[in-house]
């Protein structure tokens, strides 16, 4: 199953997504879907391509650990998107985008959840 964490998000300003659970539970409370990978792609980047995408993990959504930092160092990576393997024991994760000198662009973050 695919789920967008963000789609065509403006890269003109820094932002963070909401926290996502690493496992979606069904009605009986058992884990039905597990987050397996995250695809990050961007396009139409304007300004200096020096942004950063941070993948952050947390158990309580108050404090977090940075799992990966991905440099936005080109204007378009749609034909060579970044894929992060999510093998986390944490309960939640999110992405944080830091624009630095980027003045425009579009960011997509697509989560792949595997049925268990």
C-alpha positions in Angstrom: 0.0 0.0 0.0 1.3 3.5 -0.8 0.6 6.5 1.3 1.8 10.1 0.7 3.4 11.8 3.6 3.5 14.9 1.4 2.6 15.5 -2.3 3.8 18.5 -4.3 4.8 20.2 -1.0 6.3 23.7 -1.6 10.0 23.8 -1.0 10.0 27.6 -0.7 9.6 27.3 3.1 10.9 24.8 5.7 8.2 22.4 7.1 7.7 19.1 8.8 5.1 16.4 8.3 2.8 15.1 11.0 4.1 12.0 12.8 3.2 8.7 11.1 3.1 5.3 12.9 5.6 2.7 11.7 2.8 0.1 11.9 -0.9 0.6 11.0 -3.1 -1.5 13.1 -6.4 -3.2 12.1 -9.5 -3.2 14.2 -8.2 -6.1 16.4 -5.1 -4.1 17.4 -2.7 -6.3 15.4 -0.2 -4.7 13.1 -1.7 -5.0 9.6 0.7 -2.8 7.7 4.4 -2.1 8.4 6.3 0.9 7.0 9.0 -0.6 4.7 10.4 2.2 2.6 10.2 5.9 1.9 10.7 7.5 -1.5 11.7 11.1 -1.7 11.6 13.0 -4.9 11.7 16.7 -5.9 11.4 18.8 -9.0 11.5 22.4 -10.3 13.9 23.5 -7.6 14.8 27.2 -7.9 17.5 29.1 -6.0 20.6 27.4 -4.7 19.9 23.6 -4.3 21.1 23.2 -0.8 18.1 22.0 1.1 18.0 19.0 3.5 15.4 16.4 4.2 15.7 14.8 7.6 14.0 11.5 8.5 13.2 11.5 12.2 12.1 8.7 14.6 10.4 8.9 18.0 8.6 6.8 20.5 6.7 9.7 22.2 6.5 12.5 19.5 8.2 14.9 21.9 11.9 14.0 21.4 13.3 12.4 18.3 16.4 10.9 16.7 17.6 11.8 13.2 17.8 8.6 11.2 19.0 10.1 8.0 19.9 13.4 6.3 19.3 13.7 2.6 20.8 16.6 0.7 18.7 18.3 -1.9 21.6 19.1 -4.1 20.1 19.2 -7.6 17.0 20.7 -9.3 15.2 17.4 -10.1 15.7 13.9 -8.9 12.4 12.3 -10.3 14.4 9.9 -12.5 16.8 9.0 -9.6 14.7 9.4 -6.5 16.0 8.7 -3.0 14.7 5.6 -1.3 15.2 5.1 2.4 14.7 1.6 3.9 12.7 1.9 7.2 13.8 -0.7 9.6 12.9 1.1 12.7 11.9 -0.1 16.2 10.4 3.3 17.0 6.7 3.9 17.1 6.6 7.1 15.0 8.5 8.9 12.2 8.2 12.0 10.2 10.2 14.1 7.7 11.5 17.6 8.2 12.5 19.7 5.2 14.9 22.6 5.6 14.9 24.9 2.6 18.1 27.0 3.2 18.5 28.9 -0.1 15.9 27.1 -2.1 13.2 29.6 -3.2 10.8 27.2 -5.0 10.2 23.5 -5.9 8.0 20.5 -5.2 8.7 17.7 -2.8 6.9 14.3 -2.6 7.4 11.7 0.1 5.7 8.4 -0.7 5.6 5.7 2.0 5.4 2.0 1.1 3.5 -0.1 3.7 3.7 -3.9 3.5 0.8 -6.0 4.6 1.6 -8.5 7.4 
